[in-house]
Amino acid sequence: MQLNSPSDLFLYELSAMYDAETKSAQLFGEVAGQIQDPNLAQFVRAQEQQSQQKIQNLEECFSALDTERQDVACVTVDGMRADFQAFLGQQPSVEVMQLYTLGSAMKLAHLGIASYRELMDKAVLMAEAQCAQVLQTNLVQKEENAATLERISHEIGERVMAVM
């Protein structure tokens, strides 16, 4: 894929976001089985399902642009997954596992927030209103998820730190 215009860059970044959401859904699926806290496990499973919805929304965006998704890997999410796997190899305690998982999920959410903000701005500047609206929907979900993760992380952190 040649990247000669702002619209080429937009398509490239949109395709990378599609890959990020796909890999995020897979990662959430893997992580859910590792979590002991039922509320946190339920939240992570919900994140997996929401990632599927975000993928469908991105497909809508490609359709509105009358274009096909490119094969662009999101190596940032690949790196986060590798970090998570390396962490599991350390055989962490249940409490440490929960804290690490929450931190990783927050990082992933904030990556999504930054990416969707940038994509949405470009869609607006390109006068792609339908795509911008879909991206706004995904952005709002990411922001809400980040806020929930921060709250859960604080609550679990308080509980774990009180035991120390």
CNS distance restraints for C-alpha pairs under 8 A (distance, minus, plus):
assign (resid   1 and name CA) (resid  70 and name CA) 7.95 0.50 0.50
assign (resid   2 and name CA) (resid   8 and name CA) 7.25 0.50 0.50
assign (resid   3 and name CA) (resid   8 and name CA) 5.13 0.50 0.50
assign (resid   3 and name CA) (resid   9 and name CA) 5.88 0.50 0.50
assign (resid   3 and name CA) (resid  12 and name CA) 7.97 0.50 0.50
assign (resid   4 and name CA) (resid   8 and name CA) 6.34 0.50 0.50
assign (resid   4 and name CA) (resid   9 and name CA) 7.72 0.50 0.50
assign (resid   5 and name CA) (resid   9 and name CA) 6.45 0.50 0.50
assign (resid   6 and name CA) (resid  10 and name CA) 6.14 0.50 0.50
assign (resid   7 and name CA) (resid  11 and name CA) 6.19 0.50 0.50
assign (resid   7 and name CA) (resid 126 and name CA) 7.84 0.50 0.50
assign (resid   8 and name CA) (resid  12 and name CA) 6.15 0.50 0.50
assign (resid   9 and name CA) (resid  13 and name CA) 6.12 0.50 0.50
assign (resid  10 and name CA) (resid  14 and name CA) 5.94 0.50 0.50
assign (resid  10 and name CA) (resid 119 and name CA) 7.01 0.50 0.50
assign (resid  10 and name CA) (resid 122 and name CA) 7.00 0.50 0.50
assign (resid  10 and name CA) (resid 123 and name CA) 7.91 0.50 0.50
assign (resid  11 and name CA) (resid  15 and name CA) 5.99 0.50 0.50
assign (resid  11 and name CA) (resid  69 and name CA) 7.44 0.50 0.50
assign (resid  11 and name CA) (resid  70 and name CA) 7.48 0.50 0.50
assign (resid  12 and name CA) (resid  16 and name CA) 6.25 0.50 0.50
assign (resid  12 and name CA) (resid  70 and name CA) 6.79 0.50 0.50
assign (resid  12 and name CA) (resid  72 and name CA) 6.81 0.50 0.50
assign (resid  13 and name CA) (resid  17 and name CA) 6.16 0.50 0.50
assign (resid  13 and name CA) (resid 119 and name CA) 7.42 0.50 0.50
assign (resid  14 and name CA) (resid  18 and name CA) 6.30 0.50 0.50
assign (resid  14 and name CA) (resid  58 and name CA) 7.69 0.50 0.50
assign (resid  14 and name CA) (resid  69 and name CA) 7.91 0.50 0.50
assign (resid  14 and name CA) (resid 119 and name CA) 7.03 0.50 0.50
assign (resid  15 and name CA) (resid  19 and name CA) 6.41 0.50 0.50
assign (resid  15 and name CA) (resid  69 and name CA) 5.49 0.50 0.50
assign (resid  15 and name CA) (resid  70 and name CA) 5.51 0.50 0.50
assign (resid  15 and name CA) (resid  71 and name CA) 6.79 0.50 0.50
assign (resid  15 and name CA) (resid  72 and name CA) 5.73 0.50 0.50
assign (resid  16 and name CA) (resid  20 and name CA) 6.12 0.50 0.50
assign (resid  16 and name CA) (resid  71 and name CA) 7.86 0.50 0.50
assign (resid  16 and name CA) (resid  72 and name CA) 5.04 0.50 0.50
assign (resid  16 and name CA) (resid  73 and name CA) 5.70 0.50 0.50
assign (resid  16 and name CA) (resid  74 and name CA) 5.20 0.50 0.50
assign (resid  17 and name CA) (resid  21 and name CA) 6.12 0.50 0.50
assign (resid  17 and name CA) (resid  74 and name CA) 7.07 0.50 0.50
assign (resid  17 and name CA) (resid 115 and name CA) 7.40 0.50 0.50
assign (resid  18 and name CA) (resid  22 and name CA) 6.20 0.50 0.50
assign (resid  18 and name CA) (resid  55 and name CA) 6.15 0.50 0.50
assign (resid  18 and name CA) (resid  58 and name CA) 6.54 0.50 0.50
assign (resid  19 and name CA) (resid  23 and name CA) 6.09 0.50 0.50
assign (resid  19 and name CA) (resid  72 and name CA) 6.87 0.50 0.50
assign (resid  19 and name CA) (resid  73 and name CA) 5.93 0.50 0.50
assign (resid  19 and name CA) (resid  74 and name CA) 5.84 0.50 0.50
assign (resid  20 and name CA) (resid  24 and name CA) 5.88 0.50 0.50
assign (resid  20 and name CA) (resid  73 and name CA) 7.65 0.50 0.50
assign (resid  20 and name CA) (resid  74 and name CA) 5.41 0.50 0.50
assign (resid  20 and name CA) (resid  77 and name CA) 6.08 0.50 0.50
assign (resid  21 and name CA) (resid  25 and name CA) 6.13 0.50 0.50
assign (resid  21 and name CA) (resid  51 and name CA) 5.69 0.50 0.50
assign (resid  21 and name CA) (resid  52 and name CA) 7.59 0.50 0.50
assign (resid  21 and name CA) (resid  54 and name CA) 7.05 0.50 0.50
assign (resid  21 and name CA) (resid  55 and name CA) 6.26 0.50 0.50
assign (resid  22 and name CA) (resid  26 and name CA) 6.53 0.50 0.50
assign (resid  22 and name CA) (resid  51 and name CA) 7.09 0.50 0.50
assign (resid  22 and name CA) (resid  52 and name CA) 7.43 0.50 0.50
assign (resid  22 and name CA) (resid  55 and name CA) 6.92 0.50 0.50
assign (resid  23 and name CA) (resid  27 and name CA) 6.09 0.50 0.50
assign (resid  23 and name CA) (resid  77 and name CA) 6.89 0.50 0.50
assign (resid  23 and name CA) (resid  78 and name CA) 7.70 0.50 0.50
assign (resid  24 and name CA) (resid  28 and name CA) 6.03 0.50 0.50
assign (resid  24 and name CA) (resid  48 and name CA) 7.37 0.50 0.50
assign (resid  24 and name CA) (resid  51 and name CA) 6.94 0.50 0.50
assign (resid  24 and name CA) (resid  77 and name CA) 7.16 0.50 0.50
assign (resid  24 and name CA) (resid 108 and name CA) 7.90 0.50 0.50
assign (resid  25 and name CA) (resid  29 and name CA) 6.23 0.50 0.50
assign (resid  25 and name CA) (resid  47 and name CA) 7.33 0.50 0.50
assign (resid  25 and name CA) (resid  48 and name CA) 4.56 0.50 0.50
assign (resid  25 and name CA) (resid  49 and name CA) 7.30 0.50 0.50
assign (resid  25 and name CA) (resid  51 and name CA) 5.38 0.50 0.50
assign (resid  25 and name CA) (resid  52 and name CA) 6.79 0.50 0.50
assign (resid  26 and name CA) (resid  30 and name CA) 6.35 0.50 0.50
assign (resid  26 and name CA) (resid  48 and name CA) 7.31 0.50 0.50
assign (resid  27 and name CA) (resid  31 and name CA) 6.09 0.50 0.50
assign (resid  27 and name CA) (resid  81 and name CA) 6.83 0.50 0.50
assign (resid  28 and name CA) (resid  32 and name CA) 6.00 0.50 0.50
assign (resid  28 and name CA) (resid  44 and name CA) 5.95 0.50 0.50
assign (resid  28 and name CA) (resid  45 and name CA) 6.70 0.50 0.50
assign (resid  28 and name CA) (resid  47 and name CA) 6.77 0.50 0.50
assign (resid  28 and name CA) (resid  48 and name CA) 5.33 0.50 0.50
assign (resid  29 and name CA) (resid  33 and name CA) 7.16 0.50 0.50
assign (resid  29 and name CA) (resid  44 and name CA) 7.72 0.50 0.50
assign (resid  29 and name CA) (resid  45 and name CA) 6.68 0.50 0.50
assign (resid  29 and name CA) (resid  48 and name CA) 6.19 0.50 0.50
assign (resid  30 and name CA) (resid  34 and name CA) 7.28 0.50 0.50
assign (resid  31 and name CA) (resid  35 and name CA) 6.74 0.50 0.50
assign (resid  31 and name CA) (resid  44 and name CA) 7.52 0.50 0.50
assign (resid  31 and name CA) (resid 101 and name CA) 7.54 0.50 0.50
assign (resid  32 and name CA) (resid  41 and name CA) 5.22 0.50 0.50
assign (resid  32 and name CA) (resid  42 and name CA) 7.78 0.50 0.50
assign (resid  32 and name CA) (resid  44 and name CA) 5.80 0.50 0.50
assign (resid  32 and name CA) (resid  45 and name CA) 6.18 0.50 0.50
assign (resid  33 and name CA) (resid  41 and name CA) 7.56 0.50 0.50
assign (resid  35 and name CA) (resid  40 and name CA) 7.13 0.50 0.50
assign (resid  35 and name CA) (resid  41 and name CA) 5.63 0.50 0.50
assign (resid  35 and name CA) (resid  94 and name CA) 7.58 0.50 0.50
assign (resid  35 and name CA) (resid  97 and name CA) 7.47 0.50 0.50
assign (resid  35 and name CA) (resid  98 and name CA) 6.51 0.50 0.50
assign (resid  36 and name CA) (resid  40 and name CA) 7.97 0.50 0.50
assign (resid  36 and name CA) (resid  41 and name CA) 7.07 0.50 0.50
assign (resid  36 and name CA) (resid  94 and name CA) 6.87 0.50 0.50
assign (resid  36 and name CA) (resid  98 and name CA) 7.87 0.50 0.50
assign (resid  37 and name CA) (resid  41 and name CA) 6.08 0.50 0.50
assign (resid  37 and name CA) (resid  98 and name CA) 7.82 0.50 0.50
assign (resid  38 and name CA) (resid  42 and name CA) 6.04 0.50 0.50
assign (resid  39 and name CA) (resid  43 and name CA) 6.22 0.50 0.50
assign (resid  40 and name CA) (resid  44 and name CA) 6.18 0.50 0.50
assign (resid  40 and name CA) (resid 152 and name CA) 7.78 0.50 0.50
assign (resid  41 and name CA) (resid  45 and name CA) 6.21 0.50 0.50
assign (resid  42 and name CA) (resid  46 and name CA) 6.20 0.50 0.50
assign (resid  43 and name CA) (resid  47 and name CA) 6.27 0.50 0.50
assign (resid  44 and name CA) (resid  48 and name CA) 6.37 0.50 0.50
assign (resid  45 and name CA) (resid  49 and name CA) 6.47 0.50 0.50
assign (resid  46 and name CA) (resid  50 and name CA) 6.11 0.50 0.50
assign (resid  47 and name CA) (resid  51 and name CA) 6.07 0.50 0.50
assign (resid  48 and name CA) (resid  52 and name CA) 6.67 0.50 0.50
assign (resid  49 and name CA) (resid  53 and name CA) 6.62 0.50 0.50
assign (resid  50 and name CA) (resid  54 and name CA) 6.20 0.50 0.50
assign (resid  51 and name CA) (resid  55 and name CA) 6.17 0.50 0.50
assign (resid  52 and name CA) (resid  56 and name CA) 6.42 0.50 0.50
assign (resid  53 and name CA) (resid  57 and name CA) 6.24 0.50 0.50
assign (resid  54 and name CA) (resid  58 and name CA) 6.17 0.50 0.50
assign (resid  54 and name CA) (resid 138 and name CA) 5.92 0.50 0.50
assign (resid  55 and name CA) (resid  59 and name CA) 6.25 0.50 0.50
assign (resid  56 and name CA) (resid  60 and name CA) 6.36 0.50 0.50
assign (resid  57 and name CA) (resid  61 and name CA) 6.44 0.50 0.50
assign (resid  57 and name CA) (resid 134 and name CA) 5.89 0.50 0.50
assign (resid  57 and name CA) (resid 135 and name CA) 7.56 0.50 0.50
assign (resid  57 and name CA) (resid 138 and name CA) 7.55 0.50 0.50
assign (resid  58 and name CA) (resid  62 and name CA) 6.39 0.50 0.50
assign (resid  58 and name CA) (resid 134 and name CA) 7.20 0.50 0.50
assign (resid  58 and name CA) (resid 135 and name CA) 7.44 0.50 0.50
assign (resid  59 and name CA) (resid  63 and name CA) 6.21 0.50 0.50
assign (resid  60 and name CA) (resid  64 and name CA) 6.08 0.50 0.50
assign (resid  60 and name CA) (resid 131 and name CA) 7.42 0.50 0.50
assign (resid  60 and name CA) (resid 134 and name CA) 7.50 0.50 0.50
assign (resid  61 and name CA) (resid  65 and name CA) 6.20 0.50 0.50
assign (resid  61 and name CA) (resid 130 and name CA) 7.16 0.50 0.50
assign (resid  61 and name CA) (resid 131 and name CA) 4.63 0.50 0.50
assign (resid  61 and name CA) (resid 134 and name CA) 6.67 0.50 0.50
assign (resid  61 and name CA) (resid 135 and name CA) 7.88 0.50 0.50
assign (resid  62 and name CA) (resid  66 and name CA) 6.11 0.50 0.50
assign (resid  62 and name CA) (resid  67 and name CA) 5.45 0.50 0.50
assign (resid  62 and name CA) (resid  68 and name CA) 6.10 0.50 0.50
assign (resid  62 and name CA) (resid  69 and name CA) 6.53 0.50 0.50
assign (resid  62 and name CA) (resid 131 and name CA) 7.86 0.50 0.50
assign (resid  63 and name CA) (resid  67 and name CA) 6.18 0.50 0.50
assign (resid  63 and name CA) (resid  68 and name CA) 7.56 0.50 0.50
assign (resid  64 and name CA) (resid 130 and name CA) 6.62 0.50 0.50
assign (resid  64 and name CA) (resid 131 and name CA) 6.39 0.50 0.50
assign (resid  65 and name CA) (resid 128 and name CA) 7.62 0.50 0.50
assign (resid  65 and name CA) (resid 131 and name CA) 7.45 0.50 0.50
assign (resid  74 and name CA) (resid  78 and name CA) 6.63 0.50 0.50
assign (resid  75 and name CA) (resid  79 and name CA) 6.06 0.50 0.50
assign (resid  76 and name CA) (resid  80 and name CA) 6.34 0.50 0.50
assign (resid  77 and name CA) (resid  81 and name CA) 6.11 0.50 0.50
assign (resid  77 and name CA) (resid 108 and name CA) 7.66 0.50 0.50
assign (resid  78 and name CA) (resid  82 and name CA) 6.24 0.50 0.50
assign (resid  79 and name CA) (resid  83 and name CA) 6.13 0.50 0.50
assign (resid  80 and name CA) (resid  84 and name CA) 6.19 0.50 0.50
assign (resid  80 and name CA) (resid 104 and name CA) 7.59 0.50 0.50
assign (resid  81 and name CA) (resid  85 and name CA) 6.23 0.50 0.50
assign (resid  82 and name CA) (resid  86 and name CA) 6.15 0.50 0.50
assign (resid  83 and name CA) (resid  87 and name CA) 6.10 0.50 0.50
assign (resid  84 and name CA) (resid  88 and name CA) 6.27 0.50 0.50
assign (resid  84 and name CA) (resid 104 and name CA) 7.86 0.50 0.50
assign (resid  85 and name CA) (resid  89 and name CA) 6.43 0.50 0.50
assign (resid  86 and name CA) (resid  90 and name CA) 6.96 0.50 0.50
assign (resid  87 and name CA) (resid  91 and name CA) 7.44 0.50 0.50
assign (resid  87 and name CA) (resid  92 and name CA) 7.56 0.50 0.50
assign (resid  88 and name CA) (resid  92 and name CA) 6.66 0.50 0.50
assign (resid  92 and name CA) (resid  96 and name CA) 5.87 0.50 0.50
assign (resid  92 and name CA) (resid  97 and name CA) 5.69 0.50 0.50
assign (resid  93 and name CA) (resid  97 and name CA) 5.97 0.50 0.50
assign (resid  94 and name CA) (resid  98 and name CA) 6.26 0.50 0.50
assign (resid  95 and name CA) (resid  99 and name CA) 6.39 0.50 0.50
assign (resid  95 and name CA) (resid 160 and name CA) 6.51 0.50 0.50
assign (resid  96 and name CA) (resid 100 and name CA) 6.07 0.50 0.50
assign (resid  97 and name CA) (resid 101 and name CA) 5.97 0.50 0.50
assign (resid  98 and name CA) (resid 102 and name CA) 6.15 0.50 0.50
assign (resid  98 and name CA) (resid 156 and name CA) 7.98 0.50 0.50
assign (resid  99 and name CA) (resid 103 and name CA) 6.23 0.50 0.50
assign (resid  99 and name CA) (resid 153 and name CA) 6.80 0.50 0.50
assign (resid  99 and name CA) (resid 156 and name CA) 7.37 0.50 0.50
assign (resid  99 and name CA) (resid 157 and name CA) 6.85 0.50 0.50
assign (resid 100 and name CA) (resid 104 and name CA) 6.09 0.50 0.50
assign (resid 101 and name CA) (resid 105 and name CA) 6.07 0.50 0.50
assign (resid 102 and name CA) (resid 106 and name CA) 6.13 0.50 0.50
assign (resid 102 and name CA) (resid 149 and name CA) 6.66 0.50 0.50
assign (resid 102 and name CA) (resid 152 and name CA) 7.98 0.50 0.50
assign (resid 102 and name CA) (resid 153 and name CA) 5.95 0.50 0.50
assign (resid 103 and name CA) (resid 107 and name CA) 6.25 0.50 0.50
assign (resid 103 and name CA) (resid 153 and name CA) 7.57 0.50 0.50
assign (resid 104 and name CA) (resid 108 and name CA) 6.20 0.50 0.50
assign (resid 105 and name CA) (resid 109 and name CA) 6.09 0.50 0.50
assign (resid 105 and name CA) (resid 149 and name CA) 7.44 0.50 0.50
assign (resid 106 and name CA) (resid 110 and name CA) 6.12 0.50 0.50
assign (resid 106 and name CA) (resid 146 and name CA) 5.85 0.50 0.50
assign (resid 106 and name CA) (resid 149 and name CA) 6.25 0.50 0.50
assign (resid 106 and name CA) (resid 150 and name CA) 7.18 0.50 0.50
assign (resid 107 and name CA) (resid 111 and name CA) 6.14 0.50 0.50
assign (resid 108 and name CA) (resid 112 and name CA) 6.29 0.50 0.50
assign (resid 109 and name CA) (resid 113 and name CA) 6.19 0.50 0.50
assign (resid 109 and name CA) (resid 142 and name CA) 5.79 0.50 0.50
assign (resid 109 and name CA) (resid 143 and name CA) 7.46 0.50 0.50
assign (resid 109 and name CA) (resid 145 and name CA) 7.02 0.50 0.50
assign (resid 109 and name CA) (resid 146 and name CA) 5.65 0.50 0.50
assign (resid 110 and name CA) (resid 114 and name CA) 6.20 0.50 0.50
assign (resid 110 and name CA) (resid 142 and name CA) 7.61 0.50 0.50
assign (resid 110 and name CA) (resid 143 and name CA) 7.87 0.50 0.50
assign (resid 110 and name CA) (resid 146 and name CA) 6.89 0.50 0.50
assign (resid 111 and name CA) (resid 115 and name CA) 6.14 0.50 0.50
assign (resid 112 and name CA) (resid 116 and name CA) 5.91 0.50 0.50
assign (resid 112 and name CA) (resid 139 and name CA) 7.48 0.50 0.50
assign (resid 112 and name CA) (resid 142 and name CA) 6.54 0.50 0.50
assign (resid 113 and name CA) (resid 117 and name CA) 6.06 0.50 0.50
assign (resid 113 and name CA) (resid 139 and name CA) 5.82 0.50 0.50
assign (resid 113 and name CA) (resid 142 and name CA) 5.88 0.50 0.50
assign (resid 113 and name CA) (resid 143 and name CA) 6.42 0.50 0.50
assign (resid 114 and name CA) (resid 118 and name CA) 6.29 0.50 0.50
assign (resid 115 and name CA) (resid 119 and name CA) 6.12 0.50 0.50
assign (resid 116 and name CA) (resid 120 and name CA) 5.80 0.50 0.50
assign (resid 116 and name CA) (resid 135 and name CA) 6.19 0.50 0.50
assign (resid 116 and name CA) (resid 136 and name CA) 7.39 0.50 0.50
assign (resid 116 and name CA) (resid 138 and name CA) 7.17 0.50 0.50
assign (resid 116 and name CA) (resid 139 and name CA) 5.48 0.50 0.50
assign (resid 117 and name CA) (resid 121 and name CA) 6.14 0.50 0.50
assign (resid 117 and name CA) (resid 136 and name CA) 7.88 0.50 0.50
assign (resid 117 and name CA) (resid 139 and name CA) 6.79 0.50 0.50
assign (resid 118 and name CA) (resid 122 and name CA) 6.31 0.50 0.50
assign (resid 119 and name CA) (resid 123 and name CA) 6.14 0.50 0.50
assign (resid 119 and name CA) (resid 132 and name CA) 7.86 0.50 0.50
assign (resid 119 and name CA) (resid 135 and name CA) 7.18 0.50 0.50
assign (resid 120 and name CA) (resid 124 and name CA) 6.20 0.50 0.50
assign (resid 120 and name CA) (resid 131 and name CA) 7.81 0.50 0.50
assign (resid 120 and name CA) (resid 132 and name CA) 5.03 0.50 0.50
assign (resid 120 and name CA) (resid 133 and name CA) 7.88 0.50 0.50
assign (resid 120 and name CA) (resid 135 and name CA) 5.59 0.50 0.50
assign (resid 120 and name CA) (resid 136 and name CA) 6.45 0.50 0.50
assign (resid 121 and name CA) (resid 125 and name CA) 6.19 0.50 0.50
assign (resid 121 and name CA) (resid 132 and name CA) 7.60 0.50 0.50
assign (resid 122 and name CA) (resid 126 and name CA) 6.05 0.50 0.50
assign (resid 123 and name CA) (resid 127 and name CA) 6.16 0.50 0.50
assign (resid 123 and name CA) (resid 128 and name CA) 5.05 0.50 0.50
assign (resid 123 and name CA) (resid 129 and name CA) 6.88 0.50 0.50
assign (resid 123 and name CA) (resid 131 and name CA) 6.43 0.50 0.50
assign (resid 123 and name CA) (resid 132 and name CA) 5.13 0.50 0.50
assign (resid 124 and name CA) (resid 128 and name CA) 5.83 0.50 0.50
assign (resid 124 and name CA) (resid 129 and name CA) 6.22 0.50 0.50
assign (resid 124 and name CA) (resid 132 and name CA) 5.90 0.50 0.50
assign (resid 128 and name CA) (resid 132 and name CA) 6.08 0.50 0.50
assign (resid 129 and name CA) (resid 133 and name CA) 6.11 0.50 0.50
assign (resid 130 and name CA) (resid 134 and name CA) 6.46 0.50 0.50
assign (resid 131 and name CA) (resid 135 and name CA) 6.16 0.50 0.50
assign (resid 132 and name CA) (resid 136 and name CA) 6.03 0.50 0.50
assign (resid 133 and name CA) (resid 137 and name CA) 6.35 0.50 0.50
assign (resid 134 and name CA) (resid 138 and name CA) 6.53 0.50 0.50
assign (resid 135 and name CA) (resid 139 and name CA) 6.08 0.50 0.50
assign (resid 136 and name CA) (resid 140 and name CA) 6.15 0.50 0.50
assign (resid 137 and name CA) (resid 141 and name CA) 6.41 0.50 0.50
assign (resid 138 and name CA) (resid 142 and name CA) 6.24 0.50 0.50
assign (resid 139 and name CA) (resid 143 and name CA) 6.19 0.50 0.50
assign (resid 140 and name CA) (resid 144 and name CA) 6.13 0.50 0.50
assign (resid 141 and name CA) (resid 145 and name CA) 6.05 0.50 0.50
assign (resid 142 and name CA) (resid 146 and name CA) 6.08 0.50 0.50
assign (resid 143 and name CA) (resid 147 and name CA) 6.31 0.50 0.50
assign (resid 144 and name CA) (resid 148 and name CA) 6.27 0.50 0.50
assign (resid 145 and name CA) (resid 149 and name CA) 6.02 0.50 0.50
assign (resid 146 and name CA) (resid 150 and name CA) 6.11 0.50 0.50
assign (resid 147 and name CA) (resid 151 and name CA) 6.33 0.50 0.50
assign (resid 148 and name CA) (resid 152 and name CA) 6.15 0.50 0.50
assign (resid 149 and name CA) (resid 153 and name CA) 5.82 0.50 0.50
assign (resid 150 and name CA) (resid 154 and name CA) 6.12 0.50 0.50
assign (resid 151 and name CA) (resid 155 and name CA) 6.26 0.50 0.50
assign (resid 152 and name CA) (resid 156 and name CA) 6.07 0.50 0.50
assign (resid 153 and name CA) (resid 157 and name CA) 5.75 0.50 0.50
assign (resid 154 and name CA) (resid 158 and name CA) 6.02 0.50 0.50
assign (resid 155 and name CA) (resid 159 and name CA) 6.35 0.50 0.50
assign (resid 156 and name CA) (resid 160 and name CA) 6.05 0.50 0.50
assign (resid 157 and name CA) (resid 161 and name CA) 5.82 0.50 0.50
assign (resid 158 and name CA) (resid 162 and name CA) 5.98 0.50 0.50
assign (resid 159 and name CA) (resid 163 and name CA) 6.82 0.50 0.50
assign (resid 160 and name CA) (resid 164 and name CA) 6.97 0.50 0.50
